Amino acid sequence: MSKKKIAKSVPERKQEISTKMILGLILLAYTFGILMRFIWIYQFSNDPSLFWNNEFMLTTNDGYYFAAGVQNLLDGSHALNPRLWDMWHQGTIWVSAFFVWLSPFSIDTTLFYMPIFVSSLIAVPLVLIGSLYGRPMWGFMSALLGVIAWSYYNRTMAGYYDTDMFAIWLPLMALYFLLRSIEKSSWNMVFYASVVLVFYSFVYTSSKGVIYSLGLTYLVYKLWFHRKEHFTYKAMILIIVALLPFGNITTSYTYPYGFLVQLAILGIIYMVFSYKEFSKKSLIIISAFVFAALLYFGNIYGVIAGKILGYTSKDTISEGLHFFGVVQTVQEASPIDFITMANRISGSIYGFVVAIIGLGLLVRRHKAFWISLPLLGIGIFSLVGGLRFTVYATPIAALGAAYFLVWLNEYMSHKWAKYAVPILGMIVLLLPNILHIYEYQMPTVFTKQEVADLDRLKNIAKDGDVTLSWWDYGYPIWYYTGTSTLIDGGKHHHDNFVISKIMLSPSQQFVYNMATLATEEYFPFASKLKNTYLGIDTKDGKIYQQLGYMDSIDVIFKNRQKDQLNPEDVLVSLEDKAYPLPPKTRDIYIYMPYRMMQIFPTIASFGDIDLISGKNTNNMQWVSATPTKQEGSLIYLNNGIIVDVPNGIFIFNDQQYPIQSFVEIDNNSVKKQMLNSDSNYVAIHNKLYGSFIIMDTDTFDSAYVQMFLLSKYDHDLFELVVSSPYSKIYRLKR
């Protein structure tokens, strides 16, 4: 018997459904998701290093951007931070500020727990989808899987305060309304779907690719299977209006009214079409008109292609001068293998295989589910685009895996099997995801001791001052110090070169001059451009950059302009004490944390580059390890290296390498011992951290090593304002 005949021979059994049953199943799955996320809290509740002011800190860097925005809305702080002048289109900030305003708890506690309770709402659409097809238990099983799926949990765990808490369940909610509109030809459901899509675009600014793929697939499906129906064209008009990027048409990037205008227009269309009948021909003409508007304003191809190219780009960005691209250094943007993808989406390879089989059966039986497949496709794109994309496929895979159990259960004739098959199947599918939750012990972004250093800076600095450091620490610096930064988690483009050069340079005069010039070229100019756009004339036309995203290094080098300067000449001139610097408009601080040591070679890649050719000139030698034992004069490190200080060598893979000098750091004392003048290696034993670092002599002379590790700095140029084993913060004397 063929598979087609088998599928038709067994009717799909539907359960009796009541509102109480649906609400009960939603509540159970929702509670399950919350309890699973409280496991992390239980595991770390006794670790004082993760608390600040007796409250848990956030577990994601990006969360501090939105947290700083909430601070700005509630108390007016960060008023002089140009990167927060264009936050009006960031719905997450507005929604969060509303929750904090309502909450009896502090901003830190409210934002920490917010992703736990918001992300678990994914249970709602999953249960409702199952109920739509007469299978609430299918929806319930899908919800149990989806709410804790490996990748979804990672991006919505306790403290992971980010737009990810909205990124999946809102499009899934829209999917439910779209499916119901197809199955019931419901005008109300189309309206609800359009409202959800608009709200989704407001709270999740990276939503365009998801919205376009979901909405356009719905339109294609309706035209393919229901093109003769009058209702199809009404539905198309509403969905297309929901897809229109009102942020480009109105001024929602300056004011939050574009979102409200779009909702108002949807409401008007809904009311007009509810009470007035239009001919099919009129509806076709109107839908064609709004679709033309979408093509003109929406830049559909550019959005989708931009996403793909953005995550498959080369290491360097060629825009006049060649700068090192940041995408390839971000782990979650790096390509992954099939096994990793399967684990991230379904918790295991077998879970993913079951999910795909279930989706095939589901689409075969309910063809409307074709419109859900773009979300699965985005997840599979992770094979090229990186880990972050897997999260979009998790709920669709959960629906598929649970449906496979439903389909299998239809062939069970014995009563015990009808209960055993879904229960045992769910245990097998849930177990790897639950084990992952227990093992995934992600710490907070910063420790209590590190935040204590930033808090000390907060008491010294004032709004408008600037702290220069690597982009990973930009948002937390905003939140805990109230100062601005040159680069951060959203603005890490050409100015990465500036910070890399500052940390790498052996000339502290260069550090001083570059820090001053880059800061004063950017911040005063940005202040003049508040609520405007920057236009730079070039031979190729005009390049428009959104306020706050201007790169100061482009101004310094006159990048992309006819009179572009030679970068090497400018860099050499910045070592001169007599270099003419702009007047002081604010205090400038340089933040050098201990944690930067872990990524210092990566940071070097952004500064050690030939900007004319794009060739990476980074030859840094940097090995960090921990001593495991000592036998006589031999110190064994955990990476296989053996250090023999008396004989001035280290041994690796049976090869001996001479050491130029050996440096020992203990509390406030630094002892340096010369060993072999001809060698190019320096070994540092830092007893404070219990670590060994072997580096080349150029790296040893860098500002980061000298000013942070060795506390050696030019007292005429810098003032050490914060010093601890965790960080050193210098203020430029001006």
Residue pairs with C-beta under 8 A, 6 or more apart in sequence:
1 9
7 361
7 364
7 365
10 410
10 411
11 410
12 133
12 134
12 135
12 365
12 410
13 410
14 133
14 134
14 135
15 134
15 135
15 136
15 137
17 131
17 134
17 136
21 136
22 127
22 128
22 131
22 136
25 127
25 136
25 137
25 139
25 140
25 143
26 123
26 124
26 127
26 128
26 143
28 140
29 123
29 126
29 127
29 140
29 143
29 144
29 147
30 120
30 121
30 123
30 124
30 143
30 147
32 123
32 143
32 144
32 147
32 148
33 119
33 120
33 122
33 123
33 147
33 148
34 116
34 117
34 120
36 147
36 148
36 153
36 434
36 437
37 115
37 116
37 119
37 120
37 153
37 156
37 157
37 158
37 437
38 116
38 158
39 437
39 438
40 157
40 158
40 159
40 437
40 440
40 441
40 442
41 56
41 158
43 441
44 50
44 56
44 441
44 443
48 448
49 447
49 448
49 449
50 56
50 57
50 443
50 444
50 447
50 448
51 57
51 448
52 108
52 448
52 451
53 106
53 108
55 106
55 108
55 109
55 112
56 108
56 109
56 112
56 158
56 159
56 444
57 108
57 112
57 159
57 444
57 445
57 446
57 448
57 451
58 64
58 67
58 111
58 112
58 159
58 160
58 161
58 444
58 445
59 157
59 158
59 159
59 160
59 442
59 443
59 444
59 445
60 159
60 160
60 161
60 162
60 445
61 445
61 472
61 473
61 475
61 476
61 489
62 162
62 475
62 489
63 111
63 159
63 160
63 161
63 162
63 445
63 475
64 445
64 475
64 476
64 478
64 479
65 475
65 478
65 488
65 489
65 490
66 90
66 92
66 93
66 96
66 111
66 161
66 162
66 163
67 96
67 107
67 111
67 161
67 475
67 479
68 77
68 78
68 81
68 84
68 475
68 478
68 479
69 78
69 84
69 87
69 90
69 93
69 96
69 97
70 93
70 96
70 97
70 100
70 107
70 111
71 77
71 78
71 107
71 479
72 78
72 79
72 81
72 84
72 87
73 93
73 94
73 97
74 97
74 100
74 101
74 107
77 463
77 482
78 84
78 463
78 478
78 482
78 484
79 463
80 463
80 464
80 484
80 527
81 463
81 478
81 484
82 484
82 523
82 526
82 527
82 530
82 547
82 548
83 478
83 484
83 485
83 488
83 490
83 491
83 548
84 478
84 548
85 530
85 531
85 547
85 548
86 253
86 254
86 546
86 547
86 548
87 93
88 252
88 253
88 254
88 255
88 256
89 202
89 205
89 247
89 252
89 253
89 256
89 258
89 259
90 205
91 199
91 202
91 203
91 204
91 205
91 256
91 259
92 162
92 163
92 166
92 203
92 204
94 256
95 203
96 110
96 111
96 114
96 161
99 110
99 114
100 107
100 110
100 111
103 109
103 110
105 113
111 161
112 158
112 159
112 161
113 158
114 161
114 165
115 156
115 157
115 158
115 159
115 160
115 161
115 162
115 164
115 165
116 156
116 157
116 158
118 156
118 165
118 166
119 147
119 152
119 156
119 164
119 165
119 168
119 169
120 147
120 156
121 169
122 143
122 146
122 147
122 152
122 168
122 169
122 172
122 395
123 143
123 146
123 147
124 169
124 173
125 169
125 172
125 173
125 175
125 176
125 395
126 139
126 140
126 142
126 143
126 146
126 147
126 172
126 395
126 398
126 399
127 136
127 139
127 140
127 142
127 143
128 139
128 176
129 139
129 142
129 175
129 176
129 179
129 399
130 136
130 137
130 138
130 139
130 140
130 141
130 142
130 402
131 139
132 176
132 179
132 180
132 183
133 183
133 366
135 406
137 406
137 422
138 399
138 402
138 403
138 405
138 406
139 402
141 402
141 405
141 406
141 422
141 426
142 395
142 398
142 399
142 401
142 402
142 403
143 398
144 426
144 430
145 346
145 397
145 398
145 401
145 402
145 426
145 429
145 430
145 433
146 152
146 394
146 395
146 398
146 399
148 430
148 433
148 434
148 437
149 345
149 346
149 347
149 394
149 395
149 397
149 398
149 433
150 343
150 344
150 345
150 346
150 347
150 394
150 432
150 433
150 436
151 344
151 345
151 387
151 390
151 391
151 394
152 168
152 391
152 394
152 395
153 433
153 436
153 437
153 440
154 160
154 344
154 391
154 440
154 442
155 162
155 164
155 167
155 388
155 391
156 164
156 165
157 440
157 442
159 444
163 203
163 204
163 205
163 206
164 391
166 200
166 203
166 204
167 204
167 206
167 207
167 210
167 391
167 392
168 391
168 392
168 394
168 395
169 395
170 196
170 199
170 200
170 203
170 204
171 196
171 197
171 200
171 207
171 210
171 211
171 214
171 375
172 375
172 395
173 196
174 193
174 196
174 197
174 200
174 214
175 214
175 371
175 372
175 375
177 189
177 190
177 192
177 193
177 196
178 189
178 190
178 193
178 214
178 218
178 371
179 368
179 369
179 371
179 372
180 186
180 189
181 187
181 189
181 190
181 193
181 235
182 221
182 222
182 226
182 368
182 371
183 368
185 229
185 231
187 231
187 234
187 235
187 270
187 273
187 274
190 234
190 235
190 238
190 239
191 238
191 266
191 270
193 239
193 242
194 238
194 239
194 241
194 242
194 266
195 242
195 263
195 266
197 211
197 214
197 215
197 239
197 242
197 243
198 242
198 259
198 262
198 263
198 266
199 259
199 263
200 207
200 210
200 211
201 207
201 208
201 211
201 245
201 247
201 259
202 259
208 245
208 303
209 303
209 304
209 307
209 378
210 374
210 375
210 378
210 392
211 242
211 243
212 243
212 298
212 300
212 303
212 304
213 304
213 374
213 375
213 377
213 378
214 371
214 374
214 375
215 239
215 240
215 242
215 243
216 243
216 300
217 370
217 371
217 373
217 374
218 239
218 371
219 236
219 239
219 240
221 368
221 370
221 371
222 232
222 235
222 236
223 232
223 236
225 367
226 232
230 280
230 283
233 280
233 283
233 284
233 286
233 287
234 273
234 278
234 283
236 287
236 291
237 269
237 273
237 283
237 286
237 287
237 290
238 266
238 269
238 270
238 273
240 287
240 290
240 291
240 293
240 294
241 262
241 265
241 266
241 269
241 290
242 262
242 266
243 294
243 298
244 262
244 290
244 293
244 294
244 297
244 298
245 297
245 298
245 299
246 252
246 258
246 259
246 261
246 262
247 253
247 258
248 297
248 299
249 258
249 297
250 257
250 258
250 261
251 257
251 258
252 258
252 259
252 261
253 546
254 531
278 286
294 300
307 385
308 381
308 384
308 385
310 327
311 327
311 333
311 384
311 385
311 386
311 389
312 384
312 385
313 325
313 327
313 328
314 325
314 328
315 324
315 325
315 328
315 616
316 322
316 323
316 324
316 325
316 609
316 614
316 616
317 323
317 324
317 325
317 493
317 494
318 614
319 494
319 559
319 560
320 554
320 559
320 560
320 561
320 564
321 494
321 557
321 559
321 560
321 564
321 567
321 611
321 612
322 609
322 610
322 611
322 612
322 613
322 614
323 493
323 494
323 496
323 497
323 606
323 609
323 611
324 496
324 497
324 605
324 606
324 609
324 616
326 471
326 492
326 493
326 496
326 606
327 333
328 334
329 602
329 605
330 386
331 386
331 387
332 386
332 387
332 388
333 385
333 386
333 387
333 388
334 386
334 387
335 383
335 384
335 385
335 386
336 344
336 382
336 383
336 386
336 387
336 390
337 383
338 383
339 349
340 387
341 352
341 379
341 380
341 382
341 383
341 390
342 348
342 349
342 351
342 352
342 353
343 349
343 352
343 432
344 382
344 387
344 390
344 391
344 394
345 352
345 355
345 379
345 390
345 393
345 394
345 397
346 352
346 354
346 355
346 394
346 397
346 398
346 401
346 429
347 429
347 430
347 431
347 432
347 433
347 436
348 429
348 432
350 428
351 397
351 401
351 428
351 429
351 432
352 397
354 400
354 401
354 404
354 429
355 396
355 397
355 398
355 400
355 401
355 404
356 397
356 400
357 400
357 404
358 399
358 400
358 401
358 402
358 403
358 404
358 405
358 407
359 369
359 373
359 376
359 396
359 397
359 399
359 400
359 403
360 400
361 403
361 404
361 407
362 369
362 399
362 400
362 403
363 369
363 370
363 373
372 396
372 399
373 396
375 392
375 393
375 395
375 396
376 392
376 393
376 396
376 397
378 389
378 392
378 393
379 389
379 390
379 391
379 392
379 393
379 394
379 396
379 397
380 393
381 389
382 388
382 389
382 390
382 393
401 429
402 426
404 425
405 421
405 422
405 425
405 426
406 422
408 421
408 425
409 417
409 418
409 421
409 422
412 418
412 421
445 476
446 454
446 476
446 480
447 726
449 724
449 725
449 726
450 593
450 595
450 726
450 727
451 476
451 480
452 724
453 722
453 724
453 726
453 727
453 729
454 476
454 477
454 480
454 481
454 727
455 480
455 481
456 721
456 722
456 729
457 467
457 481
457 483
457 589
457 591
457 721
457 722
457 729
458 480
458 481
458 482
458 483
460 721
460 722
460 731
461 467
461 481
461 482
461 483
461 587
461 589
462 482
462 587
463 482
463 483
464 484
464 523
464 586
465 483
465 484
465 586
465 587
465 588
465 589
466 483
466 484
466 485
466 486
466 519
466 523
466 586
466 587
466 588
466 589
467 477
467 481
467 483
467 484
467 485
467 588
467 589
467 590
467 591
467 729
468 485
468 486
468 498
468 499
468 502
468 515
468 518
468 519
468 588
468 589
468 590
468 591
469 477
469 485
469 499
469 590
469 591
469 592
469 593
469 596
470 487
470 499
470 503
470 596
470 599
470 603
471 485
471 487
471 488
471 489
471 491
471 492
471 496
471 499
472 489
472 599
473 485
473 591
473 593
474 485
474 487
474 488
474 489
474 491
474 492
475 488
475 489
477 483
477 485
477 488
477 591
478 484
478 485
478 488
483 589
484 523
486 495
486 498
486 499
486 518
486 519
486 522
486 552
487 493
487 495
487 496
487 498
487 499
491 548
491 549
493 549
493 551
494 551
494 553
494 554
494 559
495 518
495 522
495 551
495 552
495 553
496 606
497 553
497 606
497 607
497 609
497 611
498 514
498 518
498 552
498 553
499 603
499 606
500 603
500 604
500 605
500 606
500 607
500 608
501 510
501 514
501 571
501 607
502 511
502 514
502 515
502 590
502 703
503 592
503 596
503 600
503 603
503 607
503 702
503 703
503 704
504 603
504 604
504 607
504 608
504 699
504 702
504 703
504 704
505 511
505 514
505 702
505 703
506 698
506 701
506 702
506 703
506 706
507 575
508 703
508 706
508 707
508 713
508 714
508 717
508 718
509 575
509 576
509 577
509 714
509 717
510 571
510 574
510 575
511 590
511 703
511 717
512 714
512 717
512 718
512 732
513 574
513 575
513 576
513 579
513 581
514 574
515 588
515 590
515 732
516 581
516 582
516 588
516 732
516 734
517 552
517 556
517 574
517 579
517 581
517 582
518 552
518 553
518 556
519 552
519 586
519 588
520 581
520 582
520 583
520 584
520 585
521 552
521 555
521 556
521 582
522 550
522 551
522 552
522 555
523 585
523 586
524 582
524 585
525 550
525 555
526 547
526 548
526 550
529 547
530 547
531 547
532 547
533 544
533 545
533 546
533 547
534 544
534 545
534 547
534 550
535 542
535 543
535 544
536 542
536 543
536 545
536 554
536 560
536 561
537 561
538 560
538 561
538 562
539 562
540 560
543 560
551 559
553 559
554 560
556 565
556 570
557 564
557 565
557 567
557 570
557 611
558 564
558 565
567 611
567 612
573 579
584 734
587 731
587 732
587 734
588 731
588 732
588 734
589 721
589 729
589 730
589 731
589 732
590 707
590 718
590 729
590 730
590 732
591 727
591 729
592 704
592 707
592 708
592 727
592 728
592 729
592 730
593 726
593 727
594 689
594 708
594 725
594 726
594 727
595 726
596 603
596 704
596 708
597 624
597 693
598 624
600 620
600 622
600 699
600 704
601 618
601 620
601 622
604 618
604 620
604 622
604 699
605 616
605 618
608 616
608 617
608 618
608 619
608 620
609 615
609 616
609 617
609 618
610 616
610 617
619 696
620 695
620 696
620 698
620 699
621 680
621 681
621 694
621 695
621 696
621 699
622 693
622 694
622 695
622 696
622 699
623 639
623 641
623 693
623 694
623 695
624 691
624 692
624 693
625 637
625 638
625 639
625 641
625 691
625 692
625 693
625 694
626 637
626 638
626 690
626 691
626 692
627 635
627 636
627 637
627 638
627 685
627 690
627 691
627 692
628 636
628 637
628 638
629 636
630 636
633 644
633 645
633 646
633 647
634 642
634 643
634 644
635 642
635 643
635 644
635 645
635 685
635 692
636 642
637 643
637 692
640 652
640 653
641 650
641 651
641 652
641 692
641 694
642 650
642 651
642 652
643 650
643 651
643 659
643 683
643 692
643 694
644 650
644 651
645 659
645 662
645 673
645 675
645 683
648 658
648 659
648 662
648 675
648 676
648 679
649 656
649 657
649 658
649 659
650 656
650 657
650 659
650 681
650 683
650 694
651 657
657 679
657 681
658 675
658 676
658 678
658 679
658 681
659 675
659 676
659 679
659 681
659 682
659 683
659 694
660 674
660 675
660 676
660 677
660 678
660 679
660 680
660 681
660 682
660 697
661 672
661 673
661 674
661 675
661 682
661 683
662 672
662 673
662 675
662 682
662 683
662 684
662 685
663 670
663 671
663 672
663 673
663 682
663 683
663 684
663 685
663 710
664 670
664 671
664 672
664 673
664 684
664 685
664 687
665 684
665 685
665 686
665 687
665 688
665 709
665 710
666 687
666 688
667 688
668 711
670 710
670 711
670 712
680 696
680 697
681 694
681 695
681 696
681 697
682 694
682 695
682 696
682 697
682 700
683 692
683 693
683 694
684 692
684 693
684 694
684 695
684 700
684 709
685 691
685 692
686 692
686 693
686 709
688 725
689 725
695 705
699 705
700 706
706 712
706 713
707 713
707 718
707 728
707 730
708 727
708 728
711 720
711 723
711 728
713 720
713 730
716 733
717 732
717 733
718 730
718 731
718 732
718 733
719 730
719 731
719 732
719 733
720 728
720 729
720 730
721 729
721 730
721 731
722 728
722 729
723 729
